[in-house]
């Protein structure tokens, strides 16, 4: 094969591999379930934790009108999302929703409202 044809083949293979890598990256985030905590309260939320039976998700601090998303493993035991966080001197904890094994593309949202009420949505 002439050098020019080898170079064209090399470029095509490189582009194909790059597209496969990029596609795999986005597919991973599409398939993997996640939890999002949204702060619509009038205070900073600190020490935000969401516990699953097989995982503990630590969101850190979520500022006013901000949100944070964490992806978790598909391999989970059946149970609830247990949340705990601090708003000022008050600790709010509870559970909501239901989690099972291999929930592809599940999006779970925990929203803290202005009156510090917690709402959970799938």
C-alpha positions in Angstrom: 0.0 0.0 0.0 1.2 3.5 -0.7 2.0 5.8 2.2 -0.9 8.1 1.3 -3.5 5.3 1.6 -1.9 4.1 4.9 -2.2 7.7 6.3 -5.8 7.9 5.2 -6.6 4.5 6.9 -4.8 5.6 10.0 -6.8 8.9 10.2 -10.1 7.1 9.7 -9.3 4.5 12.4 -8.2 7.3 14.8 -11.4 9.2 14.2 -13.5 6.1 14.6 -11.8 5.2 17.9 -12.2 8.8 19.1 -16.0 8.7 18.3 -16.4 5.4 20.1 -14.6 6.8 23.2 -16.8 9.9 23.2 -19.9 7.9 22.6 -19.1 5.5 25.5 -18.4 8.4 27.8 -21.9 10.0 27.1 -23.6 6.6 27.2 -22.2 5.9 30.6 -23.7 9.1 32.0 -27.0 8.4 30.2 -27.3 4.8 31.6 -26.0 5.4 35.2 -28.6 6.5 37.7 -28.1 9.7 39.7 -29.4 11.8 42.6 -29.8 15.6 42.4 -30.3 17.8 45.4 -31.8 21.2 44.6 -31.6 24.1 47.1 -34.6 26.4 46.7 -34.5 27.4 50.4 -33.4 30.7 51.7 -30.4 29.2 53.4 -27.2 27.4 52.6 -27.6 23.6 53.0 -24.5 22.0 54.6 -23.4 18.4 55.2 -25.8 17.0 52.6 -25.8 13.1 52.6 -28.0 10.7 50.8 -27.6 7.1 51.8 -28.6 4.0 49.8 -28.2 0.5 51.1 -25.0 0.0 49.1 -23.7 3.6 48.9 -23.4 6.8 50.7 -23.5 10.0 48.6 -21.9 13.1 50.2 -22.9 16.3 48.4 -21.0 18.6 50.7 -22.5 22.1 50.9 -25.1 23.4 48.4 -25.4 27.2 48.1 -28.6 29.2 47.6 -30.4 28.4 44.3 -27.8 25.8 43.4 -28.0 22.0 42.8 -25.5 19.1 42.9 -25.8 15.8 41.1 -24.0 12.5 42.0 -24.1 9.4 39.9 -24.2 6.0 41.7 -23.7 2.3 40.9 -26.4 0.3 39.1 -25.8 -2.5 41.6 -28.0 -1.6 44.6 -30.1 -3.4 47.1 -33.8 -2.6 47.4 -34.6 0.2 49.7 -35.2 3.9 50.1 -33.2 7.1 49.6 -32.3 8.3 53.1 -31.3 12.0 53.3 -29.8 14.1 56.0 -28.6 17.7 55.9 -28.2 20.8 58.0 -29.8 24.2 57.5 -28.5 26.5 60.0 -28.7 24.7 63.4 -31.5 22.5 62.2 -30.8 18.9 61.0 -33.4 17.6 58.6 -33.5 13.9 57.8 -35.9 11.4 56.4 -36.4 9.0 53.6 -38.3 9.0 50.3 -38.5 7.2 47.0 -37.6 3.6 46.3 -34.4 2.1 44.8 -33.9 -1.3 43.2 -31.1 -3.0 41.4 -30.2 -2.0 37.8 -32.4 1.0 37.3 -31.0 2.3 34.1 -31.2 6.1 33.5 -33.0 6.7 36.8 -33.1 10.4 37.8 -34.0 11.1 41.4 -34.4 14.7 42.6 -34.6 15.9 46.2 -35.7 19.5 46.4 -35.6 21.7 49.5 -38.2 24.5 49.3 -38.2 28.0 50.8 -40.0 26.7 53.9 -37.4 24.0 54.3 -39.8 21.3 53.2 -38.4 18.3 51.3 -39.9 17.0 48.1 -38.7 13.9 46.2 -39.4 13.3 42.5 -38.4 10.6 40.0 
